[in-house]
Amino acid sequence: MHTESTTMRDSLNISSGLAPLECVPNTNGSGEFNPFGGLTRSEALQCVVGEVELVREKGAQMRLIERHGVRAVMKDFAGRRLHTRLFWGPFLIRREAASLHRLAGVDGVPRLYAVVDRLALVIEWVEGTPCNRLRTGDLDAGFFDALTRIVLAIHARGVAHGDLRAASNVIRRPDGRPCVVDFGASVCRGGRWSWPRNWLFARLRSSDLSGIVKLKATRAPELLTVEEQYQLEHRPWLARIVRAYRTVYCRVRRPRWRPGYGPSTEDGVAERSETVD
């Protein structure tokens, strides 16, 4: 039963260097039962209890699923356009799964529950509010200290997030602690002779740290140090080019914006300076 699906998932695990789905460790590394181990697509669709609002319209479809009393998010590219299903979707799923597998046990990173198939994976549901929906003054120094520790722990595992300049990828949980989500743009550090990958890893690692500074500048500017203020005023030439391109793109295309990952806040949406920065 489910022989074909099991074979597909096992081959994906081997090619991406992942452990069998039933053995994916939990966030505290205790190896306890995985409620989503061996989950097939048909079984996952039967567990759907809601939709998670998208950050980008062309991204994966995010479904909230529940099994054995545990909630999780199914990130799925199966409903997207043909070129996304054939190329971009499998690439992002494989890359995110490899990064989350490396980061198993890191507090502040969602647990990888299962790789359903080449177009979908299941990750831990993180309750909280995306930082792009918070207002200036909502975050304190303790939050940024904890976020810095999480990002440094991610880098120590050989993973660079690559998209932390998007405030929607940082969640403030109900207890005030941060959580980093969406590792689709992440890059894992390569071997000794993988110079191109290691060069990109170093660049994205610096981008992650500058993303913390950017978030602090928009949500708690009074916490900026002199060094961080200098960093914001003297950005690298490549960052200035990317910012100019995104500014023009947003003004020309004017894509409809949607809230980030997590439940909505009661007082609406904060100003969106990060969409063009």
Summary of the structure (lengths in Angstrom):
residues: 277
radius of gyration: 18.8
end to end distance: 50.5
largest distance: 62.2
contacts: 842
relative contact order: 0.13
helix: 44%
strand: 15%
